[in-house]
Amino acid sequence: MFERILVTGANGLLGQALVGCLSREPLYDVLATGTDAEPRFCHASCGYTPLDVCDKRSLARIFEDFTPTIVINSAAITQVDRCETERSRCWDVNASSVEHIARECQTIGTRLIQVSTDFVFDGKAGPYSESDLPNPVNFYGKSKLAGENAARQAGMDKWTVVRTNVVYGVGRKLPRNNFVTWVHQELTANRPVRAFVDQVRTPTWAWDLATGIRRIVRYRKRGIYNISGHELVTMYEFARSVAATFGLDKSLVLPVVSKDVSLAARRPLTTGFINLKATTELGYKPHSIPAALAHLKCLSSNGGTQRLLTDAGAEDP
Ligand SMILES: NC(=O)c1ccc[n+]([C@@H]2O[C@H](COP(=O)([O-])OP(=O)(O)OC[C@H]3O[C@@H](n4cnc5c(N)ncnc54)[C@H](OP(=O)(O)O)[C@@H]3O)[C@@H](O)[C@H]2O)c1
């Protein structure tokens, strides 16, 4: 089915994977948008327009000009500690802007796919399924939960919430590190990495997440979907897997517990997701952590290890 898909936050980690994944589909006309004047990625087959999702007038203009049939909202302030200290900006981007987007969607019958997080949960009883009760423990989680609720205003059968966690991967000129690129960067420079032994997640390769969302688009699914990796690991184990894959010094990965590290935002302990619904309804099959990391290694070795951090190009298995 032909779709006009508007992607927000398209210069970010997930945004770039989404654009790469969706714009290869001949029946999808993709318009990527982001805060930068120019796209950071290069996909000749999709358009790009700058868009700050908090700017209501620009949003309305894009809806009028492009008349999307689907919006995938991956724009967010994702720095959890920054959200704690810049609450007003965090709320504007992660919650209020979703209300505006949902209202525009409701006006012309557009479907809204809102990307959300494990941080809507308190981490006392993970891994979580779609029906578990949210209870965020930090401001980022609160703002994202408000974003989930706002997305429902798109209309009864028009909203989908995709929850994910610890998204990793590469892209072109990414604005910030993710866990894998950070561990790689630090260990390559022979600096120690402190990783939590009491924070448990199901890390998610950005490309797997993008392909899961593509299936949601294709099968026109609505409601809440968990889309993450399948393996439940501590962040310490995950950091050691990165070291092992890239042949870096594992002994530089130091185990720490949450109570010994002071951060602006409290982290939930055990989150991660049960992906049963996505597996059964969408045929979603994420790569294992070793397979995904091996793929990233392969990408980076095509252009030197530095390329993992700076300019690895589209992730394309
Ligand atoms: N990364 C994770 O581990 C993780 C885990 C769970 C859920 N998620 C969710 O997944 C989604 C994608 O995150 P990501 O990992 O791709 O993070 P990311 O790389 O930080 O991407 C987020 C993008 O949103 C953009 N953005 C911020 N404010 C904006 C605004 N006002 N208007 C338009 N765009 C704006 C950012 O641009 P700037 O660079 O200009 O700020 C960035 O390009 C988010 O909804 C996030 O909450 C991520």
The ligand as an SDF file (V2000), in Angstrom:
LIG
                    3D

 48 52  0  0  0  0  0  0  0  0999 V2000
   18.8010    5.8010   22.5850 N   0  0  0  0  0  0  0  0  0  0  0  0
   18.2060    4.9470   23.4140 C   0  0  0  0  0  0  0  0  0  0  0  0
   18.8680    4.1560   24.1080 O   0  0  0  0  0  0  0  0  0  0  0  0
   16.6990    4.9350   23.5120 C   0  0  0  0  0  0  0  0  0  0  0  0
   16.0990    4.0690   24.4320 C   0  0  0  0  0  0  0  0  0  0  0  0
   14.7100    4.0400   24.5220 C   0  0  0  0  0  0  0  0  0  0  0  0
   13.9450    4.8500   23.7050 C   0  0  0  0  0  0  0  0  0  0  0  0
   14.5450    5.6930   22.8360 N   0  0  0  0  0  0  0  0  0  0  0  0
   13.7040    6.5600   22.0110 C   0  0  0  0  0  0  0  0  0  0  0  0
   14.0220    6.3430   20.6520 O   0  0  0  0  0  0  0  0  0  0  0  0
   13.8110    7.5600   19.9270 C   0  0  0  0  0  0  0  0  0  0  0  0
   15.0190    7.8440   19.0610 C   0  0  0  0  0  0  0  0  0  0  0  0
   16.1330    8.0910   19.8920 O   0  0  0  0  0  0  0  0  0  0  0  0
   17.6280    7.9330   19.3530 P   0  0  0  0  0  0  0  0  0  0  0  0
   18.2440    6.8240   20.0760 O   0  0  0  0  0  0  0  0  0  0  0  0
   17.6530    7.9320   17.8720 O   0  0  0  0  0  0  0  0  0  0  0  0
   18.2560    9.2740   19.9480 O   0  0  0  0  0  0  0  0  0  0  0  0
   19.0100   10.4690   19.2240 P   0  0  0  0  0  0  0  0  0  0  0  0
   20.1100    9.9310   18.3770 O   0  0  0  0  0  0  0  0  0  0  0  0
   19.3270   11.4320   20.2940 O   0  0  0  0  0  0  0  0  0  0  0  0
   17.8920   11.0630   18.2530 O   0  0  0  0  0  0  0  0  0  0  0  0
   16.9050   11.9370   18.6600 C   0  0  0  0  0  0  0  0  0  0  0  0
   16.7670   12.9790   17.5730 C   0  0  0  0  0  0  0  0  0  0  0  0
   15.7020   13.8760   17.9340 O   0  0  0  0  0  0  0  0  0  0  0  0
   16.1440   15.1590   17.5850 C   0  0  0  0  0  0  0  0  0  0  0  0
   15.4340   16.2280   18.2730 N   0  0  0  0  0  0  0  0  0  0  0  0
   15.6230   16.7120   19.5260 C   0  0  0  0  0  0  0  0  0  0  0  0
   14.8150   17.7630   19.7300 N   0  0  0  0  0  0  0  0  0  0  0  0
   14.1080   17.9530   18.5930 C   0  0  0  0  0  0  0  0  0  0  0  0
   13.1430   18.8920   18.1750 C   0  0  0  0  0  0  0  0  0  0  0  0
   12.7170   19.8660   18.9950 N   0  0  0  0  0  0  0  0  0  0  0  0
   12.6280   18.7920   16.9320 N   0  0  0  0  0  0  0  0  0  0  0  0
   13.0490   17.8360   16.0800 C   0  0  0  0  0  0  0  0  0  0  0  0
   13.9770   16.9090   16.4140 N   0  0  0  0  0  0  0  0  0  0  0  0
   14.5040   16.9750   17.6590 C   0  0  0  0  0  0  0  0  0  0  0  0
   17.6160   15.1680   17.9380 C   0  0  0  0  0  0  0  0  0  0  0  0
   18.2320   16.2480   17.3060 O   0  0  0  0  0  0  0  0  0  0  0  0
   19.4350   17.0270   18.0460 P   0  0  0  0  0  0  0  0  0  0  0  0
   20.6400   16.2420   17.7870 O   0  0  0  0  0  0  0  0  0  0  0  0
   19.4280   18.3700   17.3660 O   0  0  0  0  0  0  0  0  0  0  0  0
   19.0980   17.0990   19.5050 O   0  0  0  0  0  0  0  0  0  0  0  0
   18.0280   13.8160   17.4000 C   0  0  0  0  0  0  0  0  0  0  0  0
   18.3800   13.8950   16.0360 O   0  0  0  0  0  0  0  0  0  0  0  0
   13.4740    8.6200   20.9740 C   0  0  0  0  0  0  0  0  0  0  0  0
   12.0790    8.7880   21.0030 O   0  0  0  0  0  0  0  0  0  0  0  0
   13.9380    8.0170   22.2700 C   0  0  0  0  0  0  0  0  0  0  0  0
   13.1880    8.5030   23.3720 O   0  0  0  0  0  0  0  0  0  0  0  0
   15.9080    5.7440   22.7010 C   0  0  0  0  0  0  0  0  0  0  0  0
  1  2  1  0
  2  3  2  0
  2  4  1  0
  4  5  1  0
  4 48  2  0
  5  6  2  0
  6  7  1  0
  7  8  2  0
  8  9  1  0
  8 48  1  0
  9 10  1  0
  9 46  1  0
 10 11  1  0
 11 12  1  0
 11 44  1  0
 12 13  1  0
 13 14  1  0
 14 15  2  0
 14 16  1  0
 14 17  1  0
 17 18  1  0
 18 19  2  0
 18 20  1  0
 18 21  1  0
 21 22  1  0
 22 23  1  0
 23 24  1  0
 23 42  1  0
 24 25  1  0
 25 26  1  0
 25 36  1  0
 26 27  1  0
 26 35  1  0
 27 28  2  0
 28 29  1  0
 29 30  1  0
 29 35  2  0
 30 31  1  0
 30 32  2  0
 32 33  1  0
 33 34  2  0
 34 35  1  0
 36 37  1  0
 36 42  1  0
 37 38  1  0
 38 39  2  0
 38 40  1  0
 38 41  1  0
 42 43  1  0
 44 45  1  0
 44 46  1  0
 46 47  1  0
M  CHG  2   8   1  16  -1
M  END
$$$$
